[in-house]
Amino acid sequence: MKEEIYRWVKTIAFFYIVFSAVLHLVPDVKYERYIRSFMGILLIYILSTPVFNLFGNGEKLLQEFRLNYQEELTALEEKNTENLQALYLQENYSRELQKEISKKCKENGIETEDIVVHINGDQITAVISTAGNITQEQERGIRDGLARDFGIEEKNCQFLMGKDEQTTLAGDSASGPFTDGNRISHIENRD
C-alpha cells in the first residue's frame, strides 16, 4: 500500500514537472488555456486512478474507456464511409447528367464541345459549351427539357456559344453580368 502511494506521488510530481515545462514551451499565450485544459483532464485521470484501484474498478474504468473509444472510432469510420459513398454517387450522377444533356442537345441539333454539371446539395448547375451559335428555339427547348427531366432550373443553365474562335454567352454568368466592353464573362473575344 505504501509503495502504491509512493508511486502515485511520484507520478503527480513528474506530471507537474512536465506540465511546467510544456507551459514554458508554448509559443503564444493564447494556446496556454488549451494546454491547461488538456493537462487538467490528465491530472483528473491521474488523481482518480488510485481511488478506482482501491475499489477494484480500475480495470473496469479502463475497459469502459476502451469500449467508448472503439465506439467513437467506429462511428467516425461509418460517417467517413457514408461521405465517400455520397461523393461517388454525386460524381457518377454528374457524369450521367452530362451524357443525358449531350443526348438532348444532339436531338435538338446542337453540337456541343463540353458540358459541365455541378451538383451542390439539391441545386444542379449546367454549363453547355456549343460548337456554334444556337437559335432561341433550340436554347428554349434545351432549357425546358432540362427543367422538366432533371430539375435544372433555368437560372442554373448556361450556354457558352462559339463559332470558330469567337465566344459568346447566353444568360448571366455565376460571377456577374456577361458583358464587359470587349470581354464576355471574362473570356476575351478573339476577332
Buried (B, 14 or more C-beta within 10 A) or exposed (E): EEEEEEEBEEBEEEBEEEBEEBEEEBEEEEEEEEBBEEBEEEBEEBEEBBEBBEEEEBEEBEEEEEEEEEEEEEEEEEEEEEEEEEEEEBEEBBEEBBEBBBEBBEEBEBEBEEBBBEBEEEEBBBBBBBBEBBEEEBBEBBBEBBBEEBEBEEEBBBBBBBEEEEBBBBBEBEEEEBEEEEEBBEBEEEE
